[in-house]
Amino acid sequence: MGVRPTAGTDDDGPQRLRALMEEAAHLDRGGRKVEAAQRYRAAVQLRPDLDSGHFNLAVCLHETGHIREAQHHFA
């Protein structure tokens, strides 16, 4: 009998990342920038080297007036 990973382990990281990015993109397209930024932020916390996550987070932050934080993610 094999051992199944528990929820929240690294084994579900790629699926969680994909779900966050898809949800963020959907919210972003719908004009829900603050909620999209929350999902993008969670994605880059999960994978700090995710350029597309940082870029999309920066755009949402910029569009909602959070210029300084946006600059950090644009860099």
C-alpha positions as CSV (number, residue, x, y, z in Angstrom):
1,M,0.0,0.0,0.0
2,G,1.5,3.3,-1.1
3,V,1.6,6.5,0.9
4,R,-0.5,9.3,-0.5
5,P,0.7,12.9,0.0
6,T,-1.3,15.1,2.2
7,A,-2.9,18.3,0.9
8,G,-0.6,21.2,0.7
9,T,2.6,19.2,0.0
10,D,5.0,20.0,-2.8
11,D,3.4,17.3,-4.9
12,D,0.4,19.4,-5.6
13,G,2.4,22.6,-6.3
14,P,2.3,22.6,-10.1
15,Q,-1.5,22.0,-10.1
16,R,-2.0,24.7,-7.4
17,L,0.1,27.1,-9.4
18,R,-1.8,26.4,-12.6
19,A,-5.1,26.9,-10.9
20,L,-4.0,30.2,-9.3
21,M,-2.8,31.5,-12.6
22,E,-5.9,30.5,-14.5
23,E,-8.2,32.0,-11.8
24,A,-6.1,35.2,-11.7
25,A,-6.3,35.5,-15.5
26,H,-10.1,35.0,-15.5
27,L,-10.5,37.6,-12.7
28,D,-8.2,40.0,-14.6
29,R,-10.1,39.7,-17.8
30,G,-13.3,40.4,-15.9
31,G,-11.9,43.6,-14.5
32,R,-11.6,42.3,-11.0
33,K,-8.0,43.5,-10.6
34,V,-7.7,43.5,-6.8
35,E,-8.9,39.8,-6.7
36,A,-6.6,38.9,-9.6
37,A,-3.7,40.5,-7.9
38,Q,-4.3,38.4,-4.8
39,R,-4.1,35.2,-6.9
40,Y,-1.1,36.4,-8.8
41,R,0.6,37.2,-5.5
42,A,-0.1,33.7,-4.2
43,A,1.3,32.2,-7.4
44,V,4.6,34.1,-7.1
45,Q,4.8,33.2,-3.5
46,L,4.5,29.5,-4.5
47,R,7.1,30.0,-7.3
48,P,9.2,33.2,-6.9
49,D,10.8,32.8,-10.3
50,L,7.5,32.9,-12.2
51,D,8.1,35.9,-14.5
52,S,4.6,35.9,-16.0
53,G,3.1,35.9,-12.4
54,H,5.3,38.9,-11.4
55,F,4.5,40.8,-14.6
56,N,0.7,40.2,-14.4
57,L,0.7,41.1,-10.7
58,A,2.6,44.3,-11.5
59,V,0.1,45.3,-14.1
60,C,-2.9,44.7,-11.8
61,L,-1.1,46.6,-9.0
62,H,-0.3,49.5,-11.3
63,E,-3.9,49.6,-12.6
64,T,-5.2,49.7,-9.0
65,G,-2.8,52.5,-8.0
66,H,-0.2,50.5,-6.1
67,I,2.7,51.9,-8.1
68,R,5.6,51.2,-5.8
69,E,4.7,47.6,-5.3
70,A,4.1,47.3,-9.0
71,Q,7.6,48.6,-9.7
72,H,9.0,45.9,-7.4
73,H,7.3,43.1,-9.5
74,F,8.1,44.8,-12.9
75,A,11.8,44.5,-11.8
